[in-house]
């Protein structure tokens, strides 16, 4: 993922993708992250207002993992991943920037 305006990049490693499965299987209210998951390998654009929504959805996901620490879908380094993604999407939202994605 890249914020074109700032050149900042972030990625979600294959080992980290499990949190998307938690959203789907646990029926968590994270519609923006769910949409991203369904288009993850298609190369999509994420609008600045969606970045704001994603920050809230990451908080929802974090609360779920905190109350369900043995969830099989929680990535091993969830706190680090959560912080990386939150910072990235916060940067995109605060600079009112689009995020462009590309599959590996």
C-alpha positions in Angstrom: 0.0 0.0 0.0 1.3 3.5 -0.8 0.1 7.0 0.1 1.1 8.7 -3.2 1.0 12.2 -1.7 3.7 11.4 0.9 5.4 8.3 -0.6 4.8 6.4 2.6 4.4 2.6 2.1 3.1 -0.2 4.3 2.4 -3.8 3.7 0.5 -6.7 5.2 2.6 -9.9 5.1 1.0 -13.2 4.4 1.5 -14.3 8.0 -0.3 -11.2 9.2 -3.5 -11.6 7.0 -5.2 -13.7 9.7 -6.9 -10.7 11.2 -9.0 -10.5 8.0 -10.3 -14.0 8.8 -11.2 -13.0 12.3 -13.4 -10.2 10.8 -15.1 -12.7 8.6 -15.5 -15.7 10.9 -16.3 -13.8 14.0 -18.8 -11.5 12.2 -17.1 -8.3 13.5 -18.5 -5.0 12.4 -15.6 -3.9 10.2 -17.2 -3.4 6.8 -14.3 -1.3 5.3 -11.6 -3.8 6.3 -13.9 -6.6 5.0 -14.2 -4.8 1.7 -10.4 -4.5 1.5 -10.0 -8.2 2.2 -12.4 -9.1 -0.6 -10.4 -6.9 -3.0 -7.0 -7.4 -1.4 -5.3 -9.0 -4.5 -7.1 -6.8 -7.0 -5.3 -3.6 -6.4 -7.8 -1.1 -5.0 -7.8 2.5 -4.0 -8.7 3.6 -0.5 -10.2 7.0 0.0 -9.2 9.3 2.8 -12.6 9.0 4.5 -12.2 5.2 4.4 -8.8 5.5 6.2 -10.7 7.2 9.1 -13.1 4.3 9.2 -10.3 1.8 9.1 -8.7 3.3 12.2 -12.0 2.7 14.1 -12.3 -0.8 12.8 -8.7 -1.6 13.9 -9.8 -0.5 17.4 -12.8 -2.8 17.2 -10.5 -5.7 16.1 -8.1 -4.9 18.9 -10.8 -5.0 21.5 -11.9 -8.4 20.1 -8.4 -9.8 20.3 -8.0 -8.4 23.8 -11.1 -10.2 25.0 -10.3 -13.3 22.9 -6.5 -13.7 23.3 -6.5 -17.4 22.1 -8.3 -16.5 18.8 -6.7 -18.6 16.1 -6.8 -15.8 13.6 -4.8 -13.3 15.7 -1.4 -12.6 14.1 1.5 -13.4 16.3 2.7 -9.8 16.4 -0.8 -8.2 16.5 0.1 -5.1 18.6 2.9 -4.2 16.3 0.8 -4.8 13.2 -2.1 -2.8 14.7 0.2 0.1 15.5 1.8 0.1 12.0 -1.5 0.0 10.2 -3.1 2.6 12.5 -0.2 5.0 12.0 -0.3 4.4 8.2 -4.1 5.0 7.9 -3.9 8.0 10.3 -1.2 9.5 8.0 -3.4 9.0 5.0 -6.4 10.5 6.8 -4.6 13.5 8.2 -3.1 14.4 4.8 -6.4 13.7 3.0 -4.6 11.3 0.7 -5.6 8.3 -1.4 -4.0 5.0 -0.7 -3.1 2.8 -3.7 -2.6 -0.9 -3.3 -0.9 -3.5 -5.3 -0.7 -7.3 -4.8 2.6 -9.1 -4.7 
